[in-house]
């Protein structure tokens, strides 16, 4: 009897087991890396979509900031006096900026995979330390008004309202990993002008 020596058959079996274990471990790491890569690509795609939406909202909010020029000429106060007209301008601007069709859908389905919906539209007029807010509903009418002191009122995205501006929020479906569709929201507050101090 020879103790401590292994037969050729035992060595071949151990080599096969070792080779299979290395193959399974390698396959496991390839799978993990593939999942991480797909996840990173999805996050990058969503970040690109988010930046595109934010730019479109900012441009559309600025387009809809129809200030009262007569008021500005008299008192140098920036005021948006007609929220309903501003909302109509915003609708046209957001459709143009996102290149939406009549059904409010984007031709680029990789960016927006379904119809865009206006979730919120608010005009903030600031007069010295007072903030006056008008929320316009989907029908184009002012559905809610409120006021408060500057520093106490925040836009729905949490940004404090410091000067006259426009907040808008949209919701839209985006296709995610493995074809799963996610409903995304993007909101943006755009300040028109700060109060002039002398």
C-alpha beads as a LAMMPS data file, in Angstrom:
LAMMPS data file: protein, C-alpha beads

198 atoms
197 bonds

1 atom types
1 bond types

-500.0 500.0 xlo xhi
-500.0 500.0 ylo yhi
-500.0 500.0 zlo zhi

Masses

1 110.0

Atoms # bond

1 1 1 0.000 0.000 0.000
2 1 1 1.168 3.440 -0.850
3 1 1 -0.168 6.140 1.432
4 1 1 -0.157 9.759 0.280
5 1 1 -0.088 8.896 -3.412
6 1 1 -3.100 9.335 -5.614
7 1 1 -3.913 7.246 -8.594
8 1 1 -4.018 8.729 -12.074
9 1 1 -7.775 8.288 -12.078
10 1 1 -8.170 10.290 -8.858
11 1 1 -5.926 13.063 -10.221
12 1 1 -7.959 13.250 -13.456
13 1 1 -11.220 13.481 -11.478
14 1 1 -9.820 16.272 -9.293
15 1 1 -8.594 18.148 -12.373
16 1 1 -12.034 17.828 -13.998
17 1 1 -13.748 19.040 -10.820
18 1 1 -11.307 21.932 -10.545
19 1 1 -11.836 22.858 -14.223
20 1 1 -15.624 22.752 -13.850
21 1 1 -15.477 24.925 -10.725
22 1 1 -13.309 27.492 -12.532
23 1 1 -15.658 27.462 -15.522
24 1 1 -18.748 27.978 -13.297
25 1 1 -16.989 30.742 -11.333
26 1 1 -15.916 32.441 -14.572
27 1 1 -19.455 32.221 -15.968
28 1 1 -20.815 33.682 -12.714
29 1 1 -18.462 36.692 -12.960
30 1 1 -19.303 37.241 -16.630
31 1 1 -23.009 37.242 -15.715
32 1 1 -22.475 39.698 -12.828
33 1 1 -20.419 42.024 -15.033
34 1 1 -23.075 41.867 -17.768
35 1 1 -25.796 42.822 -15.286
36 1 1 -23.669 45.694 -13.944
37 1 1 -22.996 46.933 -17.480
38 1 1 -26.702 46.812 -18.426
39 1 1 -27.600 48.626 -15.203
40 1 1 -24.978 51.311 -15.851
41 1 1 -26.213 51.792 -19.423
42 1 1 -29.812 52.108 -18.160
43 1 1 -28.837 54.674 -15.516
44 1 1 -26.870 56.641 -18.120
45 1 1 -29.882 56.593 -20.468
46 1 1 -32.203 57.816 -17.710
47 1 1 -29.755 60.599 -16.767
48 1 1 -29.637 61.746 -20.392
49 1 1 -33.436 61.725 -20.557
50 1 1 -33.624 63.656 -17.261
51 1 1 -31.252 66.381 -18.489
52 1 1 -33.137 66.642 -21.793
53 1 1 -36.456 66.998 -19.954
54 1 1 -35.037 69.585 -17.555
55 1 1 -33.759 71.705 -20.445
56 1 1 -37.114 71.424 -22.248
57 1 1 -38.999 72.424 -19.092
58 1 1 -36.696 75.391 -18.426
59 1 1 -37.091 76.688 -21.992
60 1 1 -40.870 76.171 -21.931
61 1 1 -41.216 77.886 -18.543
62 1 1 -39.248 80.884 -19.810
63 1 1 -41.386 81.037 -22.946
64 1 1 -44.530 81.134 -20.815
65 1 1 -43.292 83.891 -18.504
66 1 1 -45.440 86.600 -20.028
67 1 1 -44.586 89.516 -17.769
68 1 1 -46.814 92.547 -17.521
69 1 1 -44.689 95.133 -19.349
70 1 1 -46.872 98.041 -18.305
71 1 1 -46.464 97.069 -14.630
72 1 1 -42.723 96.649 -15.127
73 1 1 -42.466 100.042 -16.865
74 1 1 -44.256 101.779 -13.984
75 1 1 -42.889 100.017 -10.897
76 1 1 -40.012 97.790 -12.111
77 1 1 -41.876 94.806 -10.633
78 1 1 -41.798 91.597 -12.616
79 1 1 -45.308 90.148 -12.584
80 1 1 -47.021 87.455 -14.672
81 1 1 -50.548 88.799 -14.765
82 1 1 -52.359 86.201 -16.899
83 1 1 -51.641 82.612 -15.727
84 1 1 -54.138 81.092 -18.176
85 1 1 -52.517 82.713 -21.217
86 1 1 -49.084 81.760 -19.841
87 1 1 -50.242 78.134 -19.574
88 1 1 -51.360 78.128 -23.228
89 1 1 -47.934 79.403 -24.287
90 1 1 -46.307 76.751 -22.076
91 1 1 -48.312 73.959 -23.766
92 1 1 -47.200 75.069 -27.222
93 1 1 -43.591 75.487 -26.075
94 1 1 -43.324 72.079 -24.361
95 1 1 -44.789 70.339 -27.420
96 1 1 -42.239 72.077 -29.647
97 1 1 -39.308 71.526 -27.276
98 1 1 -40.031 67.805 -26.832
99 1 1 -41.150 67.386 -30.484
100 1 1 -44.496 65.860 -29.479
101 1 1 -47.249 64.969 -31.937
102 1 1 -50.993 65.607 -31.582
103 1 1 -51.322 62.709 -29.096
104 1 1 -48.466 64.193 -27.027
105 1 1 -46.130 61.343 -27.958
106 1 1 -42.481 61.657 -28.920
107 1 1 -41.145 60.078 -32.105
108 1 1 -38.015 59.021 -30.184
109 1 1 -39.435 56.089 -28.175
110 1 1 -36.042 55.448 -26.579
111 1 1 -36.405 58.830 -24.886
112 1 1 -40.138 58.881 -24.096
113 1 1 -42.052 55.664 -24.687
114 1 1 -45.601 57.032 -24.363
115 1 1 -47.710 60.184 -24.023
116 1 1 -46.461 63.112 -21.943
117 1 1 -48.837 64.503 -19.321
118 1 1 -48.650 67.912 -17.627
119 1 1 -48.676 67.074 -13.913
120 1 1 -48.392 70.618 -12.520
121 1 1 -48.071 74.244 -13.613
122 1 1 -47.705 77.074 -11.109
123 1 1 -46.998 80.784 -11.522
124 1 1 -45.257 82.502 -8.598
125 1 1 -45.402 86.290 -8.396
126 1 1 -43.154 87.839 -5.752
127 1 1 -43.789 91.362 -4.461
128 1 1 -41.183 92.384 -1.887
129 1 1 -41.586 89.743 0.865
130 1 1 -44.923 88.276 -0.333
131 1 1 -45.334 85.332 -2.700
132 1 1 -48.580 84.867 -4.644
133 1 1 -49.114 81.526 -6.363
134 1 1 -51.592 80.443 -9.054
135 1 1 -51.915 76.764 -10.027
136 1 1 -53.369 76.174 -13.489
137 1 1 -55.211 72.892 -14.071
138 1 1 -55.289 70.706 -17.158
139 1 1 -58.343 72.608 -18.449
140 1 1 -56.300 75.817 -18.628
141 1 1 -58.096 77.538 -15.728
142 1 1 -56.634 78.673 -12.410
143 1 1 -57.725 75.975 -9.960
144 1 1 -55.934 77.123 -6.811
145 1 1 -54.384 80.301 -5.440
146 1 1 -52.447 80.904 -2.239
147 1 1 -49.921 83.291 -0.777
148 1 1 -47.271 83.395 1.880
149 1 1 -44.082 85.039 2.965
150 1 1 -40.914 84.681 0.941
151 1 1 -38.813 81.919 2.450
152 1 1 -41.888 79.986 3.596
153 1 1 -43.125 78.905 0.165
154 1 1 -41.379 76.150 -1.774
155 1 1 -42.092 74.807 -5.243
156 1 1 -43.269 71.161 -5.352
157 1 1 -39.682 70.061 -6.097
158 1 1 -38.557 71.595 -2.782
159 1 1 -36.825 74.684 -4.201
160 1 1 -37.634 77.876 -2.226
161 1 1 -39.446 80.574 -4.208
162 1 1 -37.320 83.719 -3.999
163 1 1 -38.561 85.702 -7.000
164 1 1 -41.205 85.675 -9.713
165 1 1 -41.061 82.452 -11.671
166 1 1 -42.770 79.464 -13.212
167 1 1 -42.833 75.855 -12.001
168 1 1 -43.906 73.009 -14.253
169 1 1 -43.864 69.253 -13.900
170 1 1 -44.448 66.555 -16.464
171 1 1 -44.871 62.810 -16.242
172 1 1 -43.935 60.416 -19.011
173 1 1 -43.279 56.694 -19.468
174 1 1 -39.753 55.475 -20.185
175 1 1 -38.845 51.961 -21.174
176 1 1 -36.410 50.422 -18.744
177 1 1 -34.346 47.286 -18.328
178 1 1 -35.814 44.168 -20.003
179 1 1 -38.687 46.180 -21.510
180 1 1 -40.186 47.258 -18.163
181 1 1 -41.922 50.645 -18.509
182 1 1 -41.499 53.135 -15.661
183 1 1 -43.551 56.314 -15.134
184 1 1 -41.071 59.170 -14.648
185 1 1 -41.665 62.689 -13.295
186 1 1 -39.591 65.801 -13.906
187 1 1 -40.251 69.213 -12.393
188 1 1 -38.433 72.523 -12.806
189 1 1 -38.730 75.977 -11.217
190 1 1 -37.400 78.837 -13.358
191 1 1 -36.891 82.275 -11.813
192 1 1 -37.668 85.160 -14.117
193 1 1 -35.910 87.987 -12.292
194 1 1 -34.891 88.919 -8.799
195 1 1 -36.303 91.993 -7.121
196 1 1 -34.134 95.036 -7.771
197 1 1 -32.681 96.511 -4.586
198 1 1 -31.471 100.081 -4.356

Bonds

1 1 1 2
2 1 2 3
3 1 3 4
4 1 4 5
5 1 5 6
6 1 6 7
7 1 7 8
8 1 8 9
9 1 9 10
10 1 10 11
11 1 11 12
12 1 12 13
13 1 13 14
14 1 14 15
15 1 15 16
16 1 16 17
17 1 17 18
18 1 18 19
19 1 19 20
20 1 20 21
21 1 21 22
22 1 22 23
23 1 23 24
24 1 24 25
25 1 25 26
26 1 26 27
27 1 27 28
28 1 28 29
29 1 29 30
30 1 30 31
31 1 31 32
32 1 32 33
33 1 33 34
34 1 34 35
35 1 35 36
36 1 36 37
37 1 37 38
38 1 38 39
39 1 39 40
40 1 40 41
41 1 41 42
42 1 42 43
43 1 43 44
44 1 44 45
45 1 45 46
46 1 46 47
47 1 47 48
48 1 48 49
49 1 49 50
50 1 50 51
51 1 51 52
52 1 52 53
53 1 53 54
54 1 54 55
55 1 55 56
56 1 56 57
57 1 57 58
58 1 58 59
59 1 59 60
60 1 60 61
61 1 61 62
62 1 62 63
63 1 63 64
64 1 64 65
65 1 65 66
66 1 66 67
67 1 67 68
68 1 68 69
69 1 69 70
70 1 70 71
71 1 71 72
72 1 72 73
73 1 73 74
74 1 74 75
75 1 75 76
76 1 76 77
77 1 77 78
78 1 78 79
79 1 79 80
80 1 80 81
81 1 81 82
82 1 82 83
83 1 83 84
84 1 84 85
85 1 85 86
86 1 86 87
87 1 87 88
88 1 88 89
89 1 89 90
90 1 90 91
91 1 91 92
92 1 92 93
93 1 93 94
94 1 94 95
95 1 95 96
96 1 96 97
97 1 97 98
98 1 98 99
99 1 99 100
100 1 100 101
101 1 101 102
102 1 102 103
103 1 103 104
104 1 104 105
105 1 105 106
106 1 106 107
107 1 107 108
108 1 108 109
109 1 109 110
110 1 110 111
111 1 111 112
112 1 112 113
113 1 113 114
114 1 114 115
115 1 115 116
116 1 116 117
117 1 117 118
118 1 118 119
119 1 119 120
120 1 120 121
121 1 121 122
122 1 122 123
123 1 123 124
124 1 124 125
125 1 125 126
126 1 126 127
127 1 127 128
128 1 128 129
129 1 129 130
130 1 130 131
131 1 131 132
132 1 132 133
133 1 133 134
134 1 134 135
135 1 135 136
136 1 136 137
137 1 137 138
138 1 138 139
139 1 139 140
140 1 140 141
141 1 141 142
142 1 142 143
143 1 143 144
144 1 144 145
145 1 145 146
146 1 146 147
147 1 147 148
148 1 148 149
149 1 149 150
150 1 150 151
151 1 151 152
152 1 152 153
153 1 153 154
154 1 154 155
155 1 155 156
156 1 156 157
157 1 157 158
158 1 158 159
159 1 159 160
160 1 160 161
161 1 161 162
162 1 162 163
163 1 163 164
164 1 164 165
165 1 165 166
166 1 166 167
167 1 167 168
168 1 168 169
169 1 169 170
170 1 170 171
171 1 171 172
172 1 172 173
173 1 173 174
174 1 174 175
175 1 175 176
176 1 176 177
177 1 177 178
178 1 178 179
179 1 179 180
180 1 180 181
181 1 181 182
182 1 182 183
183 1 183 184
184 1 184 185
185 1 185 186
186 1 186 187
187 1 187 188
188 1 188 189
189 1 189 190
190 1 190 191
191 1 191 192
192 1 192 193
193 1 193 194
194 1 194 195
195 1 195 196
196 1 196 197
197 1 197 198
